[in-house]
């Protein structure tokens, strides 16, 4: 299996029809066929749930499916990673690149990819 770090926004695209893209669909197909392993930071599933919850409020995702998405996702090769240096690396990347606080969540994904030496 080929490993990759994925952002929650990629996973959200798998479930919301108007956000689907060929690249994210291809990644999902590789995950379910077990040819790809996704590495994610600890907050990944909360972020996916939050985005899908908002989509239910906007009428873009069926409310009756909301409670089942995360358990379904956990069936696939999605590995939660929290290396000991994750938070320090995220802070260092933010400082070095002058990233605003609103993008702090993205820094954690970038730091994870950097520490695991995986594509993002």
N, C-alpha and C positions, 0 to 999 in steps of 0.2 A: 504494500500500500504506500502511496505517495502522500506525505504529510504537507499540510498548509495551515496557516492561521487565517481564520475568517472572522469578519466583523458581523455583529448581529444584524446589521442592515442587509447583508447578503441573505441570511436565513429568512428574514421577513419577506423578502422578494419571492421566496418559494411559495408563500401562502396568499399573497395579495395579487390578484390577477392583473391589475393595472400597473404593478411595479415589476412584473416579471421581465427578465432579460435572458437572452440565449446563454450568456456566460454563467449566470447564477444557476440557471436550469441545468446546464452541463455539469456544474460542480455537484449539484444535488443528485444527479444521476450517478456520478462517480461515488458519492457517499453511500447511496442505497445499494449500489452494486459492490460495495466494499473495496473499491480500487483507490479510494482516497480517504485519508484520515484528517479530520479537522481538529485543530488545537485552538482552544478559546480560553480567555481569562475567566476568573470566578464569577463575574457579573453577567456573563453572556446570556444565560437563560432568563434572568430578570429583565434584561434589556429587550430581548425578543418578546417576552410577555407584555411588557409595557407598550411597545410599538403596536402589537396586535390588539391590545386593549383599546388603544386610541383609535385604531382602524375600525373596531366594532362601534365606537361612538360616532364615527363618521359614516357608518353604513357600508364600509368597504370590506368587512370581514364578518362572517356569521358568528354571532354571539354564542350559539350553541356549540361551536367547535373550539372556542377559546380555552376551555379547561383541559382539552385533550392534546393541544399542540405540543406543549413541553414534554409530557410523558412520551409522546410519539417521537419527538426529536431525540430523546435520550436512548432510543433503540439503535441509533446509527452511531458510527465511529466518530463521536465528538468527545474529545478528551479535554477535561478542565485542567488547566495548568496554572500554577501559582509558584513559579520559581522564587527562591529566596531573594533574588535581586530585582524582581519585577518592578516593585514600586520605586526603588532607587533609580532604575534605568528609565522608567517613565518620567520621573522628575527631571533627570539629567537631559533627556531628549527634549522635554518642554522648554527647559532653560536654554539649551543650545540653539533651539530653533525658534525661540520666542513665540511659542504656541499659547494662545489665549485659554483662559479657564474653561470656556465653553467647549473646547476641544479636548479636555483632559481624558475623557473616556477613550478617544481615539489613540491617545498616547499609550494607554495600557496595551492596546492591540499591537501597536508598533513596537513597543518594548518587548512584548512576548515573541513576536516574529524575530526580532533582533537577537534575543537571548537564545532562542531555539534554532537560530540560523535557518529559518523557513521563509518561503515567500508569503507576502501579504497582499 
